Amino acid sequence: MNSRTTSPAPRQKRRPVLSLVLSLLIVLAGVTQLLATVHTYAVNVSDLNTLRAQEASLQAKKEDIENDIKRWNDKAYIVSQARERLGFVFPGETSVMVLNSQAATGDSDSKSGSSSSASSSSGSGTSSTDSSGEKLPWYEELQYSFQQADKQKNVSGEKFQNGSS
């Protein structure tokens, strides 16, 4: 009977170790699940903040576009844009082109380029220049590009004739 009394003692010692290992595995699984949940939450919060920032920028862009639409519904704005961009004048008005704005104003730096319209506002809105270095309005730039294209020569040095080389 002596062997029976010594036999249950090692089983009792192994049970606390086994239960400790099992409880540590359960806690480890719970912590892993908790960390995965916290990570997903953090990613979702980051995405939400990014979307809110995008929404704010899109809202500002929408307001700018709505303001542009309101501006273009105003007849006075349309008239000012036609005068500024296209060089339009009302009947009876005389359009004056200042060729050398430095000589006319005395300023050493002209903000509008070398040609401006005195009847409305200065600046043509284009960056192209002709051979003399003067900035051209868009319609003169178009005409100038056609003239330059007509003067172009093909690879062999002959001028183009009627669109054939």
mmCIF file of the C-alpha atoms, coordinates in Angstrom:
data_MODEL
# 
_entry.id   MODEL 
# 
loop_
_atom_site.group_PDB 
_atom_site.id 
_atom_site.type_symbol 
_atom_site.label_atom_id 
_atom_site.label_alt_id 
_atom_site.label_comp_id 
_atom_site.label_asym_id 
_atom_site.label_entity_id 
_atom_site.label_seq_id 
_atom_site.pdbx_PDB_ins_code 
_atom_site.Cartn_x 
_atom_site.Cartn_y 
_atom_site.Cartn_z 
_atom_site.occupancy 
_atom_site.B_iso_or_equiv 
_atom_site.pdbx_formal_charge 
_atom_site.auth_seq_id 
_atom_site.auth_comp_id 
_atom_site.auth_asym_id 
_atom_site.auth_atom_id 
_atom_site.pdbx_PDB_model_num 
ATOM 1   C CA . MET A 1 1   ? 0.000   0.000   0.000    1.00 0.00 ? 1   MET A CA 1 
ATOM 2   C CA . ASN A 1 2   ? 2.941   2.078   0.269    1.00 0.00 ? 2   ASN A CA 1 
ATOM 3   C CA . SER A 1 3   ? 3.208   2.320   -3.490   1.00 0.00 ? 3   SER A CA 1 
ATOM 4   C CA . ARG A 1 4   ? -0.278  3.786   -3.735   1.00 0.00 ? 4   ARG A CA 1 
ATOM 5   C CA . THR A 1 5   ? 0.476   6.589   -1.378   1.00 0.00 ? 5   THR A CA 1 
ATOM 6   C CA . THR A 1 6   ? 3.581   7.601   -3.284   1.00 0.00 ? 6   THR A CA 1 
ATOM 7   C CA . SER A 1 7   ? 1.917   7.348   -6.680   1.00 0.00 ? 7   SER A CA 1 
ATOM 8   C CA . PRO A 1 8   ? -0.787  10.065  -6.279   1.00 0.00 ? 8   PRO A CA 1 
ATOM 9   C CA . ALA A 1 9   ? 1.715   12.623  -5.057   1.00 0.00 ? 9   ALA A CA 1 
ATOM 10  C CA . PRO A 1 10  ? 3.477   13.129  -8.451   1.00 0.00 ? 10  PRO A CA 1 
ATOM 11  C CA . ARG A 1 11  ? 0.113   13.447  -10.226  1.00 0.00 ? 11  ARG A CA 1 
ATOM 12  C CA . GLN A 1 12  ? -0.889  16.265  -7.915   1.00 0.00 ? 12  GLN A CA 1 
ATOM 13  C CA . LYS A 1 13  ? 2.408   18.063  -8.604   1.00 0.00 ? 13  LYS A CA 1 
ATOM 14  C CA . ARG A 1 14  ? 1.924   17.837  -12.386  1.00 0.00 ? 14  ARG A CA 1 
ATOM 15  C CA . ARG A 1 15  ? -1.645  19.175  -12.316  1.00 0.00 ? 15  ARG A CA 1 
ATOM 16  C CA . PRO A 1 16  ? -0.742  22.673  -11.087  1.00 0.00 ? 16  PRO A CA 1 
ATOM 17  C CA . VAL A 1 17  ? 1.960   22.968  -13.776  1.00 0.00 ? 17  VAL A CA 1 
ATOM 18  C CA . LEU A 1 18  ? -0.445  21.739  -16.454  1.00 0.00 ? 18  LEU A CA 1 
ATOM 19  C CA . SER A 1 19  ? -3.197  24.094  -15.302  1.00 0.00 ? 19  SER A CA 1 
ATOM 20  C CA . LEU A 1 20  ? -0.694  26.969  -15.175  1.00 0.00 ? 20  LEU A CA 1 
ATOM 21  C CA . VAL A 1 21  ? 0.413   26.292  -18.780  1.00 0.00 ? 21  VAL A CA 1 
ATOM 22  C CA . LEU A 1 22  ? -3.186  26.000  -19.961  1.00 0.00 ? 22  LEU A CA 1 
ATOM 23  C CA . SER A 1 23  ? -4.201  29.225  -18.228  1.00 0.00 ? 23  SER A CA 1 
ATOM 24  C CA . LEU A 1 24  ? -1.174  31.019  -19.729  1.00 0.00 ? 24  LEU A CA 1 
ATOM 25  C CA . LEU A 1 25  ? -2.186  29.788  -23.194  1.00 0.00 ? 25  LEU A CA 1 
ATOM 26  C CA . ILE A 1 26  ? -5.734  31.022  -22.656  1.00 0.00 ? 26  ILE A CA 1 
ATOM 27  C CA . VAL A 1 27  ? -4.472  34.432  -21.458  1.00 0.00 ? 27  VAL A CA 1 
ATOM 28  C CA . LEU A 1 28  ? -2.063  34.619  -24.413  1.00 0.00 ? 28  LEU A CA 1 
ATOM 29  C CA . ALA A 1 29  ? -4.903  33.868  -26.848  1.00 0.00 ? 29  ALA A CA 1 
ATOM 30  C CA . GLY A 1 30  ? -7.057  36.534  -25.189  1.00 0.00 ? 30  GLY A CA 1 
ATOM 31  C CA . VAL A 1 31  ? -4.281  39.144  -25.337  1.00 0.00 ? 31  VAL A CA 1 
ATOM 32  C CA . THR A 1 32  ? -3.658  38.309  -29.002  1.00 0.00 ? 32  THR A CA 1 
ATOM 33  C CA . GLN A 1 33  ? -7.350  38.770  -29.773  1.00 0.00 ? 33  GLN A CA 1 
ATOM 34  C CA . LEU A 1 34  ? -7.427  42.013  -27.817  1.00 0.00 ? 34  LEU A CA 1 
ATOM 35  C CA . LEU A 1 35  ? -4.361  43.380  -29.632  1.00 0.00 ? 35  LEU A CA 1 
ATOM 36  C CA . ALA A 1 36  ? -5.881  42.501  -33.005  1.00 0.00 ? 36  ALA A CA 1 
ATOM 37  C CA . THR A 1 37  ? -9.071  44.334  -32.038  1.00 0.00 ? 37  THR A CA 1 
ATOM 38  C CA . VAL A 1 38  ? -7.148  47.409  -30.844  1.00 0.00 ? 38  VAL A CA 1 
ATOM 39  C CA . HIS A 1 39  ? -5.084  47.432  -34.048  1.00 0.00 ? 39  HIS A CA 1 
ATOM 40  C CA . THR A 1 40  ? -8.233  47.278  -36.198  1.00 0.00 ? 40  THR A CA 1 
ATOM 41  C CA . TYR A 1 41  ? -9.743  50.114  -34.171  1.00 0.00 ? 41  TYR A CA 1 
ATOM 42  C CA . ALA A 1 42  ? -6.617  52.263  -34.627  1.00 0.00 ? 42  ALA A CA 1 
ATOM 43  C CA . VAL A 1 43  ? -6.581  51.645  -38.386  1.00 0.00 ? 43  VAL A CA 1 
ATOM 44  C CA . ASN A 1 44  ? -10.266 52.521  -38.655  1.00 0.00 ? 44  ASN A CA 1 
ATOM 45  C CA . VAL A 1 45  ? -9.792  55.738  -36.658  1.00 0.00 ? 45  VAL A CA 1 
ATOM 46  C CA . SER A 1 46  ? -6.905  56.713  -38.942  1.00 0.00 ? 46  SER A CA 1 
ATOM 47  C CA . ASP A 1 47  ? -9.020  56.045  -42.031  1.00 0.00 ? 47  ASP A CA 1 
ATOM 48  C CA . LEU A 1 48  ? -11.869 58.064  -40.547  1.00 0.00 ? 48  LEU A CA 1 
ATOM 49  C CA . ASN A 1 49  ? -9.593  61.039  -39.914  1.00 0.00 ? 49  ASN A CA 1 
ATOM 50  C CA . THR A 1 50  ? -8.250  60.834  -43.464  1.00 0.00 ? 50  THR A CA 1 
ATOM 51  C CA . LEU A 1 51  ? -11.776 60.773  -44.868  1.00 0.00 ? 51  LEU A CA 1 
ATOM 52  C CA . ARG A 1 52  ? -12.774 63.743  -42.725  1.00 0.00 ? 52  ARG A CA 1 
ATOM 53  C CA . ALA A 1 53  ? -9.801  65.722  -44.060  1.00 0.00 ? 53  ALA A CA 1 
ATOM 54  C CA . GLN A 1 54  ? -10.758 64.781  -47.626  1.00 0.00 ? 54  GLN A CA 1 
ATOM 55  C CA . GLU A 1 55  ? -14.335 65.809  -46.949  1.00 0.00 ? 55  GLU A CA 1 
ATOM 56  C CA . ALA A 1 56  ? -13.208 69.195  -45.672  1.00 0.00 ? 56  ALA A CA 1 
ATOM 57  C CA . SER A 1 57  ? -11.014 69.814  -48.722  1.00 0.00 ? 57  SER A CA 1 
ATOM 58  C CA . LEU A 1 58  ? -13.785 68.724  -51.078  1.00 0.00 ? 58  LEU A CA 1 
ATOM 59  C CA . GLN A 1 59  ? -16.244 70.975  -49.267  1.00 0.00 ? 59  GLN A CA 1 
ATOM 60  C CA . ALA A 1 60  ? -13.886 73.943  -49.704  1.00 0.00 ? 60  ALA A CA 1 
ATOM 61  C CA . LYS A 1 61  ? -13.437 73.089  -53.384  1.00 0.00 ? 61  LYS A CA 1 
ATOM 62  C CA . LYS A 1 62  ? -17.219 72.860  -53.804  1.00 0.00 ? 62  LYS A CA 1 
ATOM 63  C CA . GLU A 1 63  ? -17.659 76.304  -52.243  1.00 0.00 ? 63  GLU A CA 1 
ATOM 64  C CA . ASP A 1 64  ? -15.019 77.754  -54.585  1.00 0.00 ? 64  ASP A CA 1 
ATOM 65  C CA . ILE A 1 65  ? -16.790 76.279  -57.603  1.00 0.00 ? 65  ILE A CA 1 
ATOM 66  C CA . GLU A 1 66  ? -20.160 77.577  -56.402  1.00 0.00 ? 66  GLU A CA 1 
ATOM 67  C CA . ASN A 1 67  ? -18.622 81.042  -55.971  1.00 0.00 ? 67  ASN A CA 1 
ATOM 68  C CA . ASP A 1 68  ? -17.267 80.849  -59.531  1.00 0.00 ? 68  ASP A CA 1 
ATOM 69  C CA . ILE A 1 69  ? -20.715 79.904  -60.805  1.00 0.00 ? 69  ILE A CA 1 
ATOM 70  C CA . LYS A 1 70  ? -22.264 82.848  -58.951  1.00 0.00 ? 70  LYS A CA 1 
ATOM 71  C CA . ARG A 1 71  ? -19.589 85.157  -60.391  1.00 0.00 ? 71  ARG A CA 1 
ATOM 72  C CA . TRP A 1 72  ? -20.240 83.989  -63.946  1.00 0.00 ? 72  TRP A CA 1 
ATOM 73  C CA . ASN A 1 73  ? -23.982 84.623  -63.463  1.00 0.00 ? 73  ASN A CA 1 
ATOM 74  C CA . ASP A 1 74  ? -23.158 88.306  -62.902  1.00 0.00 ? 74  ASP A CA 1 
ATOM 75  C CA . LYS A 1 75  ? -23.271 90.341  -66.131  1.00 0.00 ? 75  LYS A CA 1 
ATOM 76  C CA . ALA A 1 76  ? -20.676 92.842  -64.911  1.00 0.00 ? 76  ALA A CA 1 
ATOM 77  C CA . TYR A 1 77  ? -18.172 90.052  -64.246  1.00 0.00 ? 77  TYR A CA 1 
ATOM 78  C CA . ILE A 1 78  ? -18.730 88.617  -67.732  1.00 0.00 ? 78  ILE A CA 1 
ATOM 79  C CA . VAL A 1 79  ? -18.161 92.053  -69.264  1.00 0.00 ? 79  VAL A CA 1 
ATOM 80  C CA . SER A 1 80  ? -14.960 92.560  -67.265  1.00 0.00 ? 80  SER A CA 1 
ATOM 81  C CA . GLN A 1 81  ? -13.659 89.128  -68.283  1.00 0.00 ? 81  GLN A CA 1 
ATOM 82  C CA . ALA A 1 82  ? -14.424 89.807  -71.955  1.00 0.00 ? 82  ALA A CA 1 
ATOM 83  C CA . ARG A 1 83  ? -12.561 93.097  -71.736  1.00 0.00 ? 83  ARG A CA 1 
ATOM 84  C CA . GLU A 1 84  ? -9.610  91.592  -69.880  1.00 0.00 ? 84  GLU A CA 1 
ATOM 85  C CA . ARG A 1 85  ? -9.179  88.256  -71.642  1.00 0.00 ? 85  ARG A CA 1 
ATOM 86  C CA . LEU A 1 86  ? -10.412 88.999  -75.140  1.00 0.00 ? 86  LEU A CA 1 
ATOM 87  C CA . GLY A 1 87  ? -9.700  92.724  -75.431  1.00 0.00 ? 87  GLY A CA 1 
ATOM 88  C CA . PHE A 1 88  ? -13.338 93.607  -76.168  1.00 0.00 ? 88  PHE A CA 1 
ATOM 89  C CA . VAL A 1 89  ? -14.460 97.234  -76.050  1.00 0.00 ? 89  VAL A CA 1 
ATOM 90  C CA . PHE A 1 90  ? -17.895 98.813  -76.161  1.00 0.00 ? 90  PHE A CA 1 
ATOM 91  C CA . PRO A 1 91  ? -19.018 100.587 -79.329  1.00 0.00 ? 91  PRO A CA 1 
ATOM 92  C CA . GLY A 1 92  ? -17.672 104.115 -79.356  1.00 0.00 ? 92  GLY A CA 1 
ATOM 93  C CA . GLU A 1 93  ? -14.698 103.303 -77.134  1.00 0.00 ? 93  GLU A CA 1 
ATOM 94  C CA . THR A 1 94  ? -11.169 103.420 -78.440  1.00 0.00 ? 94  THR A CA 1 
ATOM 95  C CA . SER A 1 95  ? -8.751  100.665 -77.565  1.00 0.00 ? 95  SER A CA 1 
ATOM 96  C CA . VAL A 1 96  ? -5.238  101.834 -76.819  1.00 0.00 ? 96  VAL A CA 1 
ATOM 97  C CA . MET A 1 97  ? -2.300  99.408  -76.792  1.00 0.00 ? 97  MET A CA 1 
ATOM 98  C CA . VAL A 1 98  ? 0.715   100.573 -74.816  1.00 0.00 ? 98  VAL A CA 1 
ATOM 99  C CA . LEU A 1 99  ? 3.774   99.044  -76.472  1.00 0.00 ? 99  LEU A CA 1 
ATOM 100 C CA . ASN A 1 100 ? 6.414   100.279 -74.054  1.00 0.00 ? 100 ASN A CA 1 
ATOM 101 C CA . SER A 1 101 ? 4.840   100.461 -70.626  1.00 0.00 ? 101 SER A CA 1 
ATOM 102 C CA . GLN A 1 102 ? 8.107   101.546 -68.986  1.00 0.00 ? 102 GLN A CA 1 
ATOM 103 C CA . ALA A 1 103 ? 8.208   104.688 -71.118  1.00 0.00 ? 103 ALA A CA 1 
ATOM 104 C CA . ALA A 1 104 ? 4.540   105.430 -70.412  1.00 0.00 ? 104 ALA A CA 1 
ATOM 105 C CA . THR A 1 105 ? 4.563   104.833 -66.659  1.00 0.00 ? 105 THR A CA 1 
ATOM 106 C CA . GLY A 1 106 ? 8.197   105.231 -65.706  1.00 0.00 ? 106 GLY A CA 1 
ATOM 107 C CA . ASP A 1 107 ? 8.182   101.914 -63.822  1.00 0.00 ? 107 ASP A CA 1 
ATOM 108 C CA . SER A 1 108 ? 11.227  99.726  -64.279  1.00 0.00 ? 108 SER A CA 1 
ATOM 109 C CA . ASP A 1 109 ? 9.246   96.496  -63.857  1.00 0.00 ? 109 ASP A CA 1 
ATOM 110 C CA . SER A 1 110 ? 5.993   96.054  -65.719  1.00 0.00 ? 110 SER A CA 1 
ATOM 111 C CA . LYS A 1 111 ? 3.690   93.461  -64.209  1.00 0.00 ? 111 LYS A CA 1 
ATOM 112 C CA . SER A 1 112 ? 1.595   92.982  -67.314  1.00 0.00 ? 112 SER A CA 1 
ATOM 113 C CA . GLY A 1 113 ? 4.243   92.361  -69.944  1.00 0.00 ? 113 GLY A CA 1 
ATOM 114 C CA . SER A 1 114 ? 5.056   94.738  -72.755  1.00 0.00 ? 114 SER A CA 1 
ATOM 115 C CA . SER A 1 115 ? 1.552   95.162  -74.168  1.00 0.00 ? 115 SER A CA 1 
ATOM 116 C CA . SER A 1 116 ? -1.579  96.053  -72.249  1.00 0.00 ? 116 SER A CA 1 
ATOM 117 C CA . SER A 1 117 ? -4.979  97.501  -72.916  1.00 0.00 ? 117 SER A CA 1 
ATOM 118 C CA . ALA A 1 118 ? -5.594  100.891 -71.412  1.00 0.00 ? 118 ALA A CA 1 
ATOM 119 C CA . SER A 1 119 ? -9.357  100.627 -71.787  1.00 0.00 ? 119 SER A CA 1 
ATOM 120 C CA . SER A 1 120 ? -9.835  97.727  -69.346  1.00 0.00 ? 120 SER A CA 1 
ATOM 121 C CA . SER A 1 121 ? -6.997  96.007  -67.514  1.00 0.00 ? 121 SER A CA 1 
ATOM 122 C CA . SER A 1 122 ? -3.473  94.908  -68.259  1.00 0.00 ? 122 SER A CA 1 
ATOM 123 C CA . GLY A 1 123 ? -2.132  91.411  -68.916  1.00 0.00 ? 123 GLY A CA 1 
ATOM 124 C CA . SER A 1 124 ? -3.063  89.003  -71.638  1.00 0.00 ? 124 SER A CA 1 
ATOM 125 C CA . GLY A 1 125 ? -2.852  85.747  -69.690  1.00 0.00 ? 125 GLY A CA 1 
ATOM 126 C CA . THR A 1 126 ? -0.459  84.102  -72.147  1.00 0.00 ? 126 THR A CA 1 
ATOM 127 C CA . SER A 1 127 ? 3.176   83.258  -71.812  1.00 0.00 ? 127 SER A CA 1 
ATOM 128 C CA . SER A 1 128 ? 4.091   82.928  -75.475  1.00 0.00 ? 128 SER A CA 1 
ATOM 129 C CA . THR A 1 129 ? 6.228   85.515  -77.168  1.00 0.00 ? 129 THR A CA 1 
ATOM 130 C CA . ASP A 1 130 ? 6.861   86.386  -80.760  1.00 0.00 ? 130 ASP A CA 1 
ATOM 131 C CA . SER A 1 131 ? 10.296  86.815  -82.341  1.00 0.00 ? 131 SER A CA 1 
ATOM 132 C CA . SER A 1 132 ? 10.737  90.307  -80.839  1.00 0.00 ? 132 SER A CA 1 
ATOM 133 C CA . GLY A 1 133 ? 10.064  89.008  -77.311  1.00 0.00 ? 133 GLY A CA 1 
ATOM 134 C CA . GLU A 1 134 ? 6.656   90.662  -76.842  1.00 0.00 ? 134 GLU A CA 1 
ATOM 135 C CA . LYS A 1 135 ? 3.857   88.758  -75.117  1.00 0.00 ? 135 LYS A CA 1 
ATOM 136 C CA . LEU A 1 136 ? 0.852   88.175  -77.312  1.00 0.00 ? 136 LEU A CA 1 
ATOM 137 C CA . PRO A 1 137 ? -2.864  87.905  -76.496  1.00 0.00 ? 137 PRO A CA 1 
ATOM 138 C CA . TRP A 1 138 ? -4.327  84.469  -77.153  1.00 0.00 ? 138 TRP A CA 1 
ATOM 139 C CA . TYR A 1 139 ? -5.865  85.401  -80.522  1.00 0.00 ? 139 TYR A CA 1 
ATOM 140 C CA . GLU A 1 140 ? -2.630  86.956  -81.806  1.00 0.00 ? 140 GLU A CA 1 
ATOM 141 C CA . GLU A 1 141 ? -0.712  83.966  -80.438  1.00 0.00 ? 141 GLU A CA 1 
ATOM 142 C CA . LEU A 1 142 ? -2.957  81.675  -82.500  1.00 0.00 ? 142 LEU A CA 1 
ATOM 143 C CA . GLN A 1 143 ? -2.403  83.760  -85.620  1.00 0.00 ? 143 GLN A CA 1 
ATOM 144 C CA . TYR A 1 144 ? 1.341   83.863  -84.946  1.00 0.00 ? 144 TYR A CA 1 
ATOM 145 C CA . SER A 1 145 ? 1.518   80.081  -84.561  1.00 0.00 ? 145 SER A CA 1 
ATOM 146 C CA . PHE A 1 146 ? -0.274  79.649  -87.897  1.00 0.00 ? 146 PHE A CA 1 
ATOM 147 C CA . GLN A 1 147 ? 2.210   81.999  -89.560  1.00 0.00 ? 147 GLN A CA 1 
ATOM 148 C CA . GLN A 1 148 ? 5.135   80.117  -88.034  1.00 0.00 ? 148 GLN A CA 1 
ATOM 149 C CA . ALA A 1 149 ? 3.677   76.801  -89.165  1.00 0.00 ? 149 ALA A CA 1 
ATOM 150 C CA . ASP A 1 150 ? 3.356   78.142  -92.717  1.00 0.00 ? 150 ASP A CA 1 
ATOM 151 C CA . LYS A 1 151 ? 7.024   79.155  -92.664  1.00 0.00 ? 151 LYS A CA 1 
ATOM 152 C CA . GLN A 1 152 ? 8.154   75.708  -91.465  1.00 0.00 ? 152 GLN A CA 1 
ATOM 153 C CA . LYS A 1 153 ? 10.285  73.648  -93.821  1.00 0.00 ? 153 LYS A CA 1 
ATOM 154 C CA . ASN A 1 154 ? 10.241  69.890  -94.160  1.00 0.00 ? 154 ASN A CA 1 
ATOM 155 C CA . VAL A 1 155 ? 13.262  67.699  -93.490  1.00 0.00 ? 155 VAL A CA 1 
ATOM 156 C CA . SER A 1 156 ? 14.726  68.073  -96.992  1.00 0.00 ? 156 SER A CA 1 
ATOM 157 C CA . GLY A 1 157 ? 14.665  71.872  -96.713  1.00 0.00 ? 157 GLY A CA 1 
ATOM 158 C CA . GLU A 1 158 ? 11.816  72.515  -99.129  1.00 0.00 ? 158 GLU A CA 1 
ATOM 159 C CA . LYS A 1 159 ? 8.816   74.572  -98.097  1.00 0.00 ? 159 LYS A CA 1 
ATOM 160 C CA . PHE A 1 160 ? 5.513   72.743  -97.619  1.00 0.00 ? 160 PHE A CA 1 
ATOM 161 C CA . GLN A 1 161 ? 3.046   73.265  -100.428 1.00 0.00 ? 161 GLN A CA 1 
ATOM 162 C CA . ASN A 1 162 ? -0.673  72.681  -99.971  1.00 0.00 ? 162 ASN A CA 1 
ATOM 163 C CA . GLY A 1 163 ? -0.151  70.343  -97.038  1.00 0.00 ? 163 GLY A CA 1 
ATOM 164 C CA . SER A 1 164 ? 2.048   67.908  -99.017  1.00 0.00 ? 164 SER A CA 1 
ATOM 165 C CA . SER A 1 165 ? 5.748   67.464  -98.436  1.00 0.00 ? 165 SER A CA 1 
# 
